[in-house]
Amino acid sequence: MHEMALAEGILDIALDYAKQNDAKKINEIGLLIGEMSGVEIESLTFSFDMIVKGTIAEGAELKIKHVPLMGKCSKVRQGNSMSSTMISGARNARTAS
């Protein structure tokens, strides 16, 4: 379950940032998570909610924006978002991000 380690890292960064800025409370944390990252959002949220108890981040909401995988056809040179099913069948596709 690598989501627990991710949650711990997110909390560490948020607490460090809050300390540097003399914050008394963390209300929300914004995250960009790529489509092919393998992160289980429910597990990440559950883990985060467990470890923030007793900290200034208790009750903070994770604002998660999903980032699509972008690819480019090597023949057409056109970029577009791609799904995992497209990747498994694509011969000329290359991931761009």
CORTA-V153607 format. One line per field, one symbol per residue. ss: DSSP state (H for helix, E for strand, L for the rest). A space follows every 10 residues. Layout:
ss=???
//
This chain:
ss=LHHHHHHHHH HHHHHHHHHH LLLLLLLEEE EEEELLLLLL HHHHHHHHHH HLLLLLLLLL EEEEEEELEE EEELLLLLEE EELHHHHHHL LLEEELL
//
